[in-house]
């Protein structure tokens, strides 16, 4: 199924409100839990998403639109948010993410992408040839992946406490 920029935008526009509803107002024990070394807590995920808004999705689209495959993307540091923004409270992170996502959706709209644009080639530093449509689809899947990750990490707080119901809860396996 070809990527539809309008449909992709519909999903991308919902992520800030989803994070706000899922996370804000919870005790820190829920938002700071992770799955071990080099994994993300919910709060970390929001930091990671902020960093992506600043350095990944729209900048990479601009590279494809302006340079095509002649200029590879700048490598993405998935932990780059830690040094860039420090450790602000979760509410500030969600607010910043929402603001940046709004700006990036306006930038996406300004590209007025056509089906031909979505086929335009780019070059990922590790994966090689990619298209703008693949990048846009990945942006959507990336958001959904991290919403699922947050849910999984939060569910694991009660992994032992659910007792025998764990057999019915795929999120805990």
RALIN-V968129 format. One record per residue. N is the residue number from 1. RES is the residue in one small letter. PSI is psi in whole degrees, 0 to 359 (999 if undefined). Layout:
BEGIN
N:RES:PSI ; N:RES:PSI
END
This chain:
BEGIN
1:x:125 ; 2:x:151 ; 3:x:136 ; 4:x:113 ; 5:x:322 ; 6:x:317 ; 7:x:321 ; 8:x:316 ; 9:x:321 ; 10:x:319 ; 11:x:311 ; 12:x:326 ; 13:x:341 ; 14:x:344 ; 15:x:315 ; 16:x:315 ; 17:x:325 ; 18:x:313 ; 19:x:319 ; 20:x:312 ; 21:x:322 ; 22:x:327 ; 23:x:322 ; 24:x:137 ; 25:x:354 ; 26:x:152 ; 27:x:151 ; 28:x:331 ; 29:x:327 ; 30:x:323 ; 31:x:348 ; 32:x:354 ; 33:x:143 ; 34:x:188 ; 35:x:18 ; 36:x:188 ; 37:x:143 ; 38:x:29 ; 39:x:167 ; 40:x:139 ; 41:x:173 ; 42:x:318 ; 43:x:320 ; 44:x:319 ; 45:x:316 ; 46:x:319 ; 47:x:316 ; 48:x:317 ; 49:x:321 ; 50:x:312 ; 51:x:322 ; 52:x:321 ; 53:x:325 ; 54:x:324 ; 55:x:354 ; 56:x:283 ; 57:x:298 ; 58:x:318 ; 59:x:321 ; 60:x:323 ; 61:x:318 ; 62:x:321 ; 63:x:314 ; 64:x:313 ; 65:x:327 ; 66:x:330 ; 67:x:347 ; 68:x:214 ; 69:x:357 ; 70:x:335 ; 71:x:112 ; 72:x:156 ; 73:x:152 ; 74:x:134 ; 75:x:147 ; 76:x:128 ; 77:x:107 ; 78:x:344 ; 79:x:12 ; 80:x:337 ; 81:x:331 ; 82:x:319 ; 83:x:331 ; 84:x:321 ; 85:x:358 ; 86:x:222 ; 87:x:64 ; 88:x:161 ; 89:x:155 ; 90:x:317 ; 91:x:319 ; 92:x:321 ; 93:x:313 ; 94:x:319 ; 95:x:316 ; 96:x:317 ; 97:x:315 ; 98:x:318 ; 99:x:313 ; 100:x:321 ; 101:x:319 ; 102:x:315 ; 103:x:318 ; 104:x:327 ; 105:x:324 ; 106:x:321 ; 107:x:316 ; 108:x:314 ; 109:x:321 ; 110:x:337 ; 111:x:337 ; 112:x:56 ; 113:x:135 ; 114:x:171 ; 115:x:323 ; 116:x:321 ; 117:x:320 ; 118:x:341 ; 119:x:355 ; 120:x:138 ; 121:x:152 ; 122:x:181 ; 123:x:118 ; 124:x:140 ; 125:x:336 ; 126:x:322 ; 127:x:343 ; 128:x:219 ; 129:x:134 ; 130:x:169 ; 131:x:163 ; 132:x:322 ; 133:x:320 ; 134:x:321 ; 135:x:315 ; 136:x:316 ; 137:x:323 ; 138:x:323 ; 139:x:314 ; 140:x:310 ; 141:x:325 ; 142:x:313 ; 143:x:309 ; 144:x:324 ; 145:x:316 ; 146:x:329 ; 147:x:318 ; 148:x:320 ; 149:x:315 ; 150:x:314 ; 151:x:317 ; 152:x:313 ; 153:x:319 ; 154:x:318 ; 155:x:325 ; 156:x:344 ; 157:x:329 ; 158:x:24 ; 159:x:312 ; 160:x:326 ; 161:x:338 ; 162:x:348 ; 163:x:222 ; 164:x:345 ; 165:x:346 ; 166:x:328 ; 167:x:336 ; 168:x:357 ; 169:x:90 ; 170:x:331 ; 171:x:339 ; 172:x:359 ; 173:x:999
END
